[in-house]
Amino acid sequence: MPKKLPDDLSERIEAEIVRYIEGVGIDELHATLAQIVSRRTLQRRLANLIEQKRVFTFGKGPGLRYRQSQIIDAQTYEPALAANSPSTEVDIPVSLEGEEIRRYVRQSRQQRAPVSYKQSFLEQYTPNSTAYLPESLRVQLHNLGRPGASSVEDAPAGTFARDILNRLLIDLSWASSQLEGNTYSRLDTERLIEYGQAAAGKDALETQMILNHKAAIEYLVRDTEHVGVNPETVIALHAFLSDGLMPDPATCGRLRNRPVEIGGSVYLPVALPQRIEELFGVIIEMAGEILDPFEQAFFLMVHLPYLQPFEDVNKRVSRLAANIPFIRHNLSPLSFIDVAAKDYIEALLGVYELNRVELLRDIFVRAYERSCQQYVAVRQQLIPPDAVRLRYRTQLSALVAAIIRSGAKADLAVIRAQVPGTVVEADRERFVALAMEEFQNLHSGNAIRFGLRPLEFAVWQEKNTDEN
């Protein structure tokens, strides 16, 4: 009588293959699974897994080997974490613990012990009890990050970020992209974001990376009513940041269903899709429970890259996700200005291979201090927020979008006819003036703020230009 196959046979085969970092041959694989599956059935299942791209092969004939891990594709600009490569950069000062981590990760890869994902690292953390950032340090960061003006501190979530949005788009898009090996200069980035001018001689993927950051940051700042530390927001960030950069477009905004390796590291992330989904949910739930915005931001910077929930772009997602608490609490954002890729990579290696956060904490604190310095002058120039604009920002955006989609001309009569009933009589004229101002400053680059697709705006613009 034929042997009854386990329902989870494919998962068991995958779990066995992942144990062999350098791959495994059919003979060795069958020797460990012979109790549950015949060699012929094992070959059929392997063929199915290869077709589904859950297992990969290399070699030929008797030397054919199976492996589950897929090394991150270099063309997506997720650079290998080769921290021990020669460098002429001067080391920034770090704590004694940070220096200890540095010495370890600068050893050759062969000298560092291979490690896999340790769930205990996550389980040891209890929100609002455990703290990666000591209380005294959090107080210091709070004092640095406050905008200074009570009108901003007491304003609705995201007000400060919206006030400095133009500067933030350039700073964060440029600095975060630089950490991925992007060669755009800050001036190139400013021209691209402000005027849509791609830098000459740059790879199209570099341009795409900058524009993806811009879209993701606008999403965080524009939609503060719905954005938060939740799975939907983090997955949306991945969709924005990975757009046009993934070998398989279907993986944008989707948790990974196949293994990855991290070039230059001895760390092997979780492989099974079910565990990835489960751990992703736990990480986001725990992060959402953390009350202090700085501890919450740092927790995300530690545990999102450590899990590697997406096939690529994980570090970028973690850096922008770390800004969610700052945006929601009207604190100075973290732009990563002047953070060297080497320092950041070494700090992440400390998390991956040692489960130690001290070096990343040193980098985080230094980066936040530098970001706050960048925005001191910007804060001093802030114009007090328009009370009517703040009160009716949702209605104002909805009116602009409605007029665009209807194809109507944006004149005073049309705007006055569509002023919603929720706008009180005393505010109506100011509301109309603000709507006119929005239309006067509207262009293809900022139409996304109103939830408009480029084609929608282009159709409306063409029609109204023709009528004029």
Secondary structure, 3 states (H helix, E strand, C coil): CCCCCCCCHHHHHHHHHCCCCCCECHHHHHHHHCCCCCHHHHHHHHHHHHHCCCCEEECCHHHCEEECCEECCHHHCCCCCCCCCCCCCCCCCCCHHHHHHHHHHCCCHHHCCCEECCHHHHHCCCCCCCCCCCHHHHHHHHHHHCCCCHHHHCCCCCHHHHHCHHHHHHHHHHHHHHCCCCCCCHHHHHHHHHHCCCCCCCCHHHHHHHHHHHHHHHHHHHCCCCCCCCHHHHHHHHHHHHCCCCCCHHHCCCCCCCCEECCCCCEECCCCHHHHHHHHHHHHHHHHHCCCHHHHHHHHHHHHHHHCCCCCCHHHHHHHHCCHHHHHCCCCCCCCCCCCHHHHHHHHHHHHHHCCCHHHHHHHHHHHHHHHHHHHHHHHCCCCCCHHHHHCHHHHHHHHHHHHHHCCCCCHHHHHHCCCCCCCHHHHHHHHHHHHHHHHCCCCCCHHHHCCCHHHHHHHHHHHHHHC
